[in-house]
Amino acid sequence: MNRLTSLELTCIELVAKNNWPMFRVDGLRAIRRENTGVGRYVHLEDELRQQLVDGVYGPESGRTVEMSGVEYGLDFVVDVSSGRINYLELVTSGNDGWDGVERDWRIA
């Protein structure tokens, strides 16, 4: 299993802050990454096995990832299925493609 990148970890922390205030990210690992050409799915495992309510969760309204080379940035959500964090999805906001390379970025 792989450690989360700084971008992935920050996105999950923002979602957790708004939706699961007691959630700990120190047990999260990426078990698989799928680059789609317009985004990425990061399939996750939580070694702490924290229970969550199923759903698709995002950050507070209007938050996006601004990244060099991705004109309209990336949106992100976290999927929870069967009571467990399942995956992080990053996807371009416009018609841009994204090759999955994490260039300079910031959360706006």
C-alpha positions as CSV (number, residue, x, y, z in Angstrom):
1,M,0.0,0.0,0.0
2,N,1.1,3.6,-0.7
3,R,1.1,6.7,1.4
4,L,-1.2,9.5,0.3
5,T,0.3,12.4,-1.6
6,S,0.2,15.8,-0.1
7,L,-2.7,16.8,-2.4
8,E,-4.7,13.7,-1.6
9,L,-4.2,14.1,2.1
10,T,-5.2,17.8,2.0
11,C,-8.4,17.0,0.1
12,I,-9.4,14.3,2.5
13,E,-8.6,16.5,5.5
14,L,-10.8,19.3,4.1
15,V,-13.7,16.9,3.5
16,A,-13.3,15.3,7.0
17,K,-13.1,18.7,8.7
18,N,-16.6,19.6,7.3
19,N,-18.2,16.2,7.6
20,W,-16.5,14.0,10.2
21,P,-14.7,16.2,12.8
22,M,-13.2,13.3,14.8
23,F,-11.9,11.4,11.7
24,R,-8.3,10.5,11.8
25,V,-6.3,10.4,8.6
26,D,-3.2,8.8,10.0
27,G,-4.6,5.3,9.2
28,L,-5.4,6.0,5.5
29,R,-3.5,4.3,2.7
30,A,-3.9,4.4,-1.0
31,I,-4.5,0.8,-2.2
32,R,-4.8,1.8,-5.9
33,R,-4.8,4.9,-8.1
34,E,-6.6,5.2,-11.4
35,N,-5.9,8.1,-13.6
36,T,-8.8,8.7,-16.0
37,G,-7.4,11.4,-18.3
38,V,-9.7,14.0,-16.6
39,G,-9.1,13.0,-13.0
40,R,-8.1,10.3,-10.6
41,Y,-9.7,7.8,-8.3
42,V,-7.6,7.0,-5.2
43,H,-9.0,3.8,-3.7
44,L,-8.5,3.9,0.1
45,E,-8.1,1.7,3.1
46,D,-8.5,2.9,6.6
47,E,-6.4,0.8,9.0
48,L,-8.3,2.3,11.9
49,R,-11.6,1.0,10.5
50,Q,-13.5,4.2,11.4
51,Q,-17.3,4.0,10.8
52,L,-18.9,6.6,8.6
53,V,-22.4,7.2,7.1
54,D,-22.5,6.2,3.5
55,G,-22.6,9.0,0.9
56,V,-20.5,11.2,-1.3
57,Y,-18.9,14.1,0.6
58,G,-17.2,17.2,-0.6
59,P,-15.5,20.2,1.0
60,E,-17.3,23.4,1.8
61,S,-19.0,25.0,-1.2
62,G,-16.7,26.7,-3.7
63,R,-13.4,24.9,-2.7
64,T,-11.3,23.7,-5.6
65,V,-7.8,22.7,-6.3
66,E,-5.9,25.2,-8.5
67,M,-3.1,23.5,-10.3
68,S,-0.5,24.6,-12.9
69,G,-1.6,23.3,-16.3
70,V,-5.2,22.7,-15.4
71,E,-7.0,25.9,-16.4
72,Y,-10.2,25.5,-14.4
73,G,-8.8,23.4,-11.5
74,L,-9.9,20.2,-10.0
75,D,-13.0,19.4,-7.9
76,F,-12.9,16.6,-5.3
77,V,-15.2,14.3,-3.3
78,V,-14.8,11.4,-1.0
79,D,-17.1,8.3,-1.4
80,V,-18.1,6.3,1.7
81,S,-19.6,2.8,1.1
82,S,-20.6,0.1,3.6
83,G,-19.6,2.4,6.4
84,R,-16.0,2.8,5.3
85,I,-14.1,5.5,3.4
86,N,-13.9,4.1,-0.1
87,Y,-12.2,6.5,-2.5
88,L,-11.2,10.1,-3.2
89,E,-12.2,11.4,-6.7
90,L,-10.4,14.3,-8.2
91,V,-11.8,15.6,-11.5
92,T,-11.2,18.6,-13.8
93,S,-13.8,21.4,-13.6
94,G,-13.8,22.3,-17.2
95,N,-13.0,20.5,-20.5
96,D,-9.4,20.2,-19.6
97,G,-7.6,16.9,-19.4
98,W,-5.3,16.0,-16.6
99,D,-2.4,13.5,-16.8
100,G,-2.4,12.8,-13.1
101,V,0.9,14.6,-12.5
102,E,0.7,16.7,-9.4
103,R,2.2,20.1,-10.3
104,D,2.2,23.2,-8.2
105,W,-1.2,23.4,-6.5
106,R,-3.2,25.2,-3.9
107,I,-6.7,25.0,-2.5
108,A,-8.8,28.0,-3.3
